[in-house]
Amino acid sequence: MAINTKYRTDKPEIMDDFAMEGEILRDALDKIAKINQLLGGNQLTLKGVQELIQDCKKREIVIVDVGCGNGDMLRTLADFGIKNNLNFRLIGIDANNFTISHARKLSDKYANISYRCEDIFNESFEELKYDIVLCTLTLHHFKNDEIVQLLKVFYNNASIGIVINDLHRSVIAYRLFQALCFVFRLNDMSREDGLTSILRGFKKEELTEFSKKLNFKNYKIHWKWAFRYQWIISKI
């Protein structure tokens, strides 16, 4: 079957149902986190955070992870902070209550990680202040006009900057993920959503266009393995 990646698809993902719960979702969350670890996704986000804080003098750095999933990225940050004597206060946000409950259980040994079940389009999120906001494999879930709206909120409320790690929309990425589905024995939901995610991913010129539209002055967009874009937006 021929795959057309010229434009982002509007096809919804099964996981976009915020009421979803149960073993299939838990399995999907944990396998997504595992794949992200193995393919270097966590390190990509971590390096973005390191770049933003290299000259930071704040005693406490508040980092919000939007669409936090099972909290794996926050635990990676917490471990990095402990190892490097950094005072991080970490907040995970997801609109699915089951996902948040699962993340809390996995993070119960980390006193500096908290979670909020919240729709990021609600007013309560728009009022939340932080130093850095992370968006790892989350931005592609939204339509272009929603992305512009969210990025405005992120930029206005972050004192240091934004780190986005998301998918490069390409035929090669699509075919490689099909192979990964076999290797990791992904369930039907994970397989279908993963392929849809790639088709909802981005081209570099689209991320550049968002940056220009929002008048970002200090940003970097880099292609990284495995078919990811690291988009760092600094306010410093």
KEKE-3310 file (N, C-alpha, C; in steps of 0.2 Angstrom, whole numbers, plus 5000, padded with zeros to 4 digits):
npx = (5004:5003:5010:5006:5014:5013:5005:4999:4989:4972:4967:4960:4968:4967:4970:4967:4956:4950:4944:4948:4954:4962:4970:4975:4978:4987:4998:5001:5006:5017:5025:5027:5035:5046:5051:5054:5064:5074:5076:5082:5075:5071:5084:5085:5076:5081:5093:5089:5084:5095:5103:5095:5096:5109:5115:5108:5103:5094:5088:5078:5071:5057:5049:5037:5029:5020:5007:5012:5011:5016:5025:5039:5048:5049:5054:5067:5072:5072:5081:5092:5093:5096:5108:5116:5116:5105:5091:5076:5059:5046:5032:5019:5007:4992:4978:4971:4964:4967:4979:4987:4985:4992:5005:5008:5009:5021:5030:5031:5042:5048:5050:5049:5041:5026:5008:4995:4979:4973:4965:4974:4969:4961:4957:4963:4976:4981:4984:4995:5012:5029:5046:5052:5044:5040:5037:5034:5033:5019:5014:5010:4997:4988:4979:4984:4979:4977:4989:4996:4989:4992:5006:5008:5003:5012:5024:5021:5020:5032:5047:5060:5061:5055:5055:5053:5050:5047:5039:5046:5038:5037:5039:5049:5050:5038:5038:5048:5043:5033:5040:5045:5034:5032:5044:5043:5031:5019:5002:4986:4981:4992:4999:4991:4989:5002:5006:4997:5001:5014:5010:5003:5014:5028:5035:5051:5050:5037:5038:5047:5039:5028:5036:5040:5027:5023:5033:5045:5061:5072:5077:5079:5080:5082:5085:5084:5090:5078:5071:5066:5061:5070:5066:5070:5066:5070:5069:5079)
npy = (4994:5011:5025:5041:5055:5069:5078:5082:5070:5070:5059:5052:5046:5030:5031:5044:5045:5050:5044:5031:5016:5002:4986:4985:4998:5001:4992:4997:5010:5007:5000:5010:5019:5011:5008:5021:5024:5014:5019:5031:5042:5048:5053:5062:5072:5075:5080:5092:5099:5100:5109:5121:5124:5126:5139:5143:5150:5148:5142:5132:5122:5122:5110:5105:5091:5089:5078:5066:5052:5037:5043:5041:5049:5060:5053:5049:5062:5066:5056:5061:5074:5071:5064:5075:5085:5094:5104:5099:5102:5092:5090:5081:5080:5074:5070:5059:5049:5036:5034:5044:5039:5027:5032:5038:5027:5021:5031:5032:5033:5044:5059:5072:5072:5076:5074:5079:5077:5083:5093:5101:5112:5118:5132:5131:5125:5135:5145:5140:5141:5139:5134:5127:5118:5103:5093:5078:5068:5071:5083:5080:5075:5085:5097:5109:5122:5121:5118:5130:5138:5131:5132:5146:5147:5139:5146:5159:5156:5149:5152:5149:5140:5129:5112:5102:5086:5076:5067:5063:5065:5053:5041:5031:5031:5026:5013:5007:5007:4998:4987:4987:4985:4971:4966:4970:4965:4972:4977:4978:4991:4999:4997:5002:5015:5020:5020:5029:5040:5043:5048:5059:5066:5078:5089:5097:5110:5113:5115:5125:5135:5136:5142:5154:5160:5162:5170:5167:5170:5164:5149:5131:5118:5102:5087:5071:5054:5042:5046:5058:5075:5087:5101:5115:5129:5144:5156:5164)
npz = (5000:4996:5004:5008:5013:5012:5018:5035:5043:5048:5055:5070:5085:5094:5108:5110:5117:5131:5142:5141:5149:5158:5155:5142:5138:5149:5145:5133:5136:5144:5134:5124:5132:5134:5121:5118:5126:5122:5109:5111:5113:5126:5130:5120:5124:5137:5134:5128:5139:5147:5139:5139:5153:5156:5159:5169:5185:5195:5210:5212:5199:5189:5180:5168:5161:5147:5143:5149:5149:5156:5165:5163:5157:5167:5178:5173:5172:5185:5191:5184:5189:5203:5202:5197:5206:5206:5208:5205:5202:5197:5186:5180:5167:5161:5152:5154:5167:5171:5166:5173:5186:5184:5182:5194:5203:5197:5200:5214:5223:5221:5227:5222:5211:5204:5199:5188:5183:5169:5157:5144:5138:5146:5157:5169:5167:5158:5167:5174:5180:5175:5173:5163:5149:5144:5129:5124:5111:5110:5104:5091:5092:5090:5081:5068:5071:5085:5090:5088:5097:5109:5110:5111:5124:5131:5129:5134:5148:5152:5160:5156:5144:5131:5127:5113:5107:5094:5081:5065:5050:5038:5025:5026:5040:5044:5038:5046:5058:5057:5056:5069:5077:5075:5081:5095:5098:5098:5104:5096:5097:5100:5089:5078:5082:5083:5070:5065:5072:5066:5054:5058:5061:5058:5046:5044:5039:5043:5056:5057:5051:5061:5071:5065:5064:5077:5081:5087:5093:5097:5093:5089:5078:5076:5066:5072:5076:5082:5068:5073:5078:5087:5095:5101:5111:5117:5130:5135)
capx = (5000:5007:5009:5007:5016:5014:5001:4997:4983:4968:4964:4961:4971:4963:4972:4965:4950:4953:4941:4951:4958:4963:4977:4978:4981:4994:5003:5003:5010:5024:5029:5029:5040:5052:5053:5057:5071:5079:5078:5086:5070:5072:5090:5084:5073:5085:5099:5086:5083:5102:5105:5091:5098:5116:5117:5102:5105:5089:5089:5073:5069:5051:5048:5031:5029:5013:5006:5017:5011:5018:5030:5045:5053:5050:5059:5073:5074:5073:5087:5098:5094:5099:5115:5120:5114:5100:5084:5070:5052:5043:5025:5017:5000:4989:4970:4968:4965:4970:4986:4990:4986:4998:5011:5009:5011:5027:5034:5030:5048:5051:5046:5049:5037:5018:5004:4989:4974:4970:4965:4978:4965:4957:4959:4968:4982:4984:4987:5001:5018:5034:5052:5053:5039:5042:5031:5038:5028:5012:5012:5007:4990:4984:4978:4988:4977:4977:4996:4998:4986:4996:5013:5007:5002:5019:5029:5020:5021:5038:5052:5066:5060:5051:5058:5048:5053:5041:5040:5047:5033:5040:5038:5054:5048:5032:5039:5052:5038:5029:5045:5046:5028:5033:5049:5041:5024:5014:4995:4983:4980:4998:5002:4987:4990:5009:5007:4994:5006:5019:5006:5002:5020:5029:5041:5055:5047:5031:5040:5049:5033:5025:5041:5039:5020:5023:5038:5050:5067:5078:5075:5083:5076:5087:5083:5088:5088:5075:5066:5063:5064:5071:5064:5071:5064:5073:5067:5084)
capy = (5000:5017:5029:5048:5059:5076:5082:5078:5067:5072:5053:5052:5040:5027:5034:5051:5044:5052:5039:5024:5013:4995:4983:4987:5005:5001:4989:5002:5016:5005:4998:5016:5021:5006:5010:5028:5023:5011:5023:5037:5048:5051:5056:5068:5077:5077:5085:5099:5102:5102:5115:5126:5126:5127:5145:5144:5151:5147:5137:5127:5123:5118:5107:5102:5087:5088:5072:5063:5045:5033:5046:5038:5055:5063:5049:5050:5069:5065:5053:5065:5079:5068:5063:5081:5089:5099:5104:5099:5100:5090:5090:5077:5082:5070:5071:5052:5048:5030:5035:5047:5034:5022:5036:5039:5021:5020:5036:5033:5033:5051:5065:5078:5071:5076:5073:5082:5075:5089:5095:5107:5117:5121:5138:5130:5124:5141:5149:5136:5144:5134:5136:5123:5114:5097:5090:5073:5063:5074:5089:5078:5073:5091:5100:5115:5128:5119:5118:5137:5140:5128:5135:5152:5146:5137:5152:5164:5153:5146:5157:5147:5138:5124:5107:5097:5080:5073:5063:5066:5061:5050:5034:5026:5030:5022:5006:5005:5006:4992:4981:4987:4982:4964:4964:4972:4962:4978:4976:4981:4998:5002:4997:5006:5022:5022:5022:5035:5045:5045:5051:5065:5070:5084:5090:5102:5116:5115:5117:5132:5139:5138:5146:5161:5162:5164:5175:5164:5173:5160:5142:5127:5112:5097:5080:5066:5047:5038:5050:5063:5082:5091:5108:5119:5136:5147:5163:5167)
capz = (5000:4995:5009:5007:5019:5010:5023:5041:5043:5054:5058:5077:5088:5099:5114:5112:5121:5138:5146:5141:5154:5158:5154:5135:5139:5153:5141:5127:5139:5146:5128:5121:5136:5133:5114:5118:5130:5117:5103:5112:5114:5133:5130:5116:5128:5142:5131:5127:5145:5149:5135:5142:5160:5157:5162:5174:5192:5199:5215:5210:5192:5189:5174:5167:5156:5145:5140:5152:5149:5162:5169:5162:5156:5173:5182:5170:5174:5193:5192:5182:5194:5209:5200:5196:5212:5203:5212:5200:5204:5191:5186:5174:5166:5156:5152:5156:5174:5172:5164:5179:5192:5183:5182:5201:5205:5195:5203:5221:5226:5219:5231:5218:5205:5206:5193:5188:5178:5167:5150:5144:5135:5151:5160:5175:5164:5156:5173:5177:5178:5176:5170:5156:5148:5139:5125:5120:5107:5112:5100:5085:5093:5089:5074:5068:5075:5092:5091:5089:5103:5115:5110:5114:5132:5133:5128:5139:5155:5153:5161:5152:5137:5129:5123:5110:5104:5091:5075:5058:5045:5032:5023:5030:5047:5044:5037:5051:5064:5056:5059:5077:5079:5075:5086:5101:5099:5101:5103:5090:5098:5099:5082:5074:5085:5081:5063:5064:5075:5061:5049:5061:5063:5055:5042:5047:5037:5046:5063:5056:5050:5067:5074:5062:5065:5084:5082:5091:5091:5099:5093:5085:5076:5073:5065:5076:5076:5076:5064:5077:5078:5093:5094:5108:5110:5123:5131:5138)
cpx = (5004:5005:5011:5008:5016:5011:5000:4990:4979:4965:4965:4965:4966:4964:4970:4958:4952:4950:4943:4954:4958:4970:4979:4981:4988:4999:5005:5008:5017:5028:5031:5035:5047:5055:5057:5064:5076:5081:5081:5081:5071:5078:5089:5081:5077:5091:5096:5086:5090:5104:5101:5094:5105:5119:5112:5105:5100:5090:5084:5071:5062:5050:5041:5031:5022:5012:5011:5017:5012:5023:5037:5050:5054:5055:5066:5076:5076:5080:5093:5099:5098:5107:5119:5118:5110:5093:5079:5064:5048:5036:5023:5009:4998:4981:4967:4969:4968:4977:4990:4990:4991:5005:5013:5012:5019:5032:5034:5036:5051:5047:5045:5045:5030:5015:4998:4985:4971:4970:4969:4975:4961:4960:4964:4975:4985:4986:4993:5007:5024:5041:5053:5047:5041:5035:5034:5032:5021:5010:5008:5000:4986:4984:4982:4986:4978:4985:4998:4995:4990:5003:5013:5007:5009:5024:5028:5021:5027:5043:5059:5065:5056:5056:5053:5052:5047:5043:5041:5042:5036:5039:5042:5052:5042:5033:5044:5048:5034:5034:5045:5040:5029:5038:5047:5034:5019:5007:4992:4982:4986:5001:4998:4989:4997:5010:5003:4998:5011:5016:5004:5008:5021:5035:5045:5052:5041:5033:5043:5044:5029:5030:5040:5032:5020:5029:5043:5057:5073:5076:5079:5079:5081:5083:5087:5085:5083:5069:5062:5065:5064:5071:5065:5070:5066:5070:5073:5089)
cpy = (5006:5022:5037:5052:5067:5080:5078:5076:5069:5065:5053:5045:5037:5030:5041:5051:5045:5047:5032:5022:5005:4993:4984:4993:5005:4998:4994:5008:5013:5003:5005:5019:5017:5008:5017:5028:5020:5015:5030:5043:5051:5055:5063:5074:5080:5082:5092:5102:5104:5108:5121:5129:5127:5133:5147:5145:5150:5141:5131:5128:5118:5116:5103:5098:5086:5082:5067:5055:5042:5037:5045:5044:5059:5059:5049:5057:5069:5062:5057:5071:5077:5067:5069:5087:5095:5098:5105:5098:5099:5088:5086:5079:5077:5071:5064:5050:5041:5031:5039:5043:5029:5026:5037:5033:5020:5025:5037:5034:5040:5056:5071:5078:5072:5075:5076:5079:5081:5090:5101:5113:5121:5127:5137:5129:5131:5146:5146:5139:5139:5137:5133:5119:5109:5095:5084:5068:5065:5079:5086:5076:5079:5093:5106:5121:5127:5120:5125:5140:5137:5131:5142:5152:5144:5142:5157:5162:5150:5152:5156:5145:5132:5119:5102:5092:5076:5070:5066:5061:5059:5043:5029:5025:5025:5014:5003:5003:5000:4986:4981:4984:4974:4962:4965:4968:4967:4975:4980:4988:5002:5002:5002:5014:5024:5024:5028:5041:5048:5049:5058:5069:5076:5084:5096:5109:5118:5118:5124:5137:5141:5143:5154:5164:5165:5169:5173:5167:5168:5152:5138:5121:5108:5090:5075:5059:5046:5042:5054:5070:5084:5098:5111:5126:5139:5154:5167:5170)
cpz = (5000:5001:5007:5013:5018:5015:5029:5040:5049:5057:5066:5079:5093:5106:5116:5115:5128:5143:5146:5147:5153:5155:5147:5135:5143:5149:5136:5130:5141:5140:5125:5125:5134:5126:5114:5121:5125:5111:5104:5113:5121:5133:5126:5120:5134:5140:5130:5133:5148:5145:5138:5149:5161:5160:5167:5181:5197:5204:5214:5203:5191:5181:5173:5161:5153:5141:5142:5152:5156:5166:5168:5161:5162:5178:5179:5172:5181:5194:5190:5187:5201:5208:5199:5201:5209:5207:5207:5204:5198:5192:5180:5173:5160:5157:5154:5163:5175:5171:5170:5185:5191:5184:5190:5204:5204:5198:5210:5225:5225:5222:5227:5212:5207:5199:5194:5182:5175:5159:5149:5140:5140:5154:5165:5172:5161:5161:5176:5175:5179:5173:5163:5155:5142:5135:5121:5117:5109:5107:5094:5086:5092:5082:5074:5072:5083:5094:5092:5095:5109:5115:5112:5122:5134:5134:5133:5146:5157:5154:5157:5145:5137:5125:5120:5106:5101:5084:5068:5053:5039:5031:5026:5037:5048:5043:5043:5057:5063:5058:5066:5080:5080:5081:5093:5103:5102:5099:5098:5091:5097:5092:5077:5076:5083:5074:5061:5066:5070:5056:5051:5063:5059:5050:5045:5045:5040:5053:5062:5055:5056:5071:5072:5064:5072:5086:5087:5089:5092:5099:5088:5084:5073:5072:5069:5075:5082:5073:5069:5076:5085:5092:5101:5107:5117:5123:5134:5133)
residu = (MET:ALA:ILE:ASN:THR:LYS:TYR:ARG:THR:ASP:LYS:PRO:GLU:ILE:MET:ASP:ASP:PHE:ALA:MET:GLU:GLY:GLU:ILE:LEU:ARG:ASP:ALA:LEU:ASP:LYS:ILE:ALA:LYS:ILE:ASN:GLN:LEU:LEU:GLY:GLY:ASN:GLN:LEU:THR:LEU:LYS:GLY:VAL:GLN:GLU:LEU:ILE:GLN:ASP:CYS:LYS:LYS:ARG:GLU:ILE:VAL:ILE:VAL:ASP:VAL:GLY:CYS:GLY:ASN:GLY:ASP:MET:LEU:ARG:THR:LEU:ALA:ASP:PHE:GLY:ILE:LYS:ASN:ASN:LEU:ASN:PHE:ARG:LEU:ILE:GLY:ILE:ASP:ALA:ASN:ASN:PHE:THR:ILE:SER:HIS:ALA:ARG:LYS:LEU:SER:ASP:LYS:TYR:ALA:ASN:ILE:SER:TYR:ARG:CYS:GLU:ASP:ILE:PHE:ASN:GLU:SER:PHE:GLU:GLU:LEU:LYS:TYR:ASP:ILE:VAL:LEU:CYS:THR:LEU:THR:LEU:HIS:HIS:PHE:LYS:ASN:ASP:GLU:ILE:VAL:GLN:LEU:LEU:LYS:VAL:PHE:TYR:ASN:ASN:ALA:SER:ILE:GLY:ILE:VAL:ILE:ASN:ASP:LEU:HIS:ARG:SER:VAL:ILE:ALA:TYR:ARG:LEU:PHE:GLN:ALA:LEU:CYS:PHE:VAL:PHE:ARG:LEU:ASN:ASP:MET:SER:ARG:GLU:ASP:GLY:LEU:THR:SER:ILE:LEU:ARG:GLY:PHE:LYS:LYS:GLU:GLU:LEU:THR:GLU:PHE:SER:LYS:LYS:LEU:ASN:PHE:LYS:ASN:TYR:LYS:ILE:HIS:TRP:LYS:TRP:ALA:PHE:ARG:TYR:GLN:TRP:ILE:ILE:SER:LYS:ILE)
# end
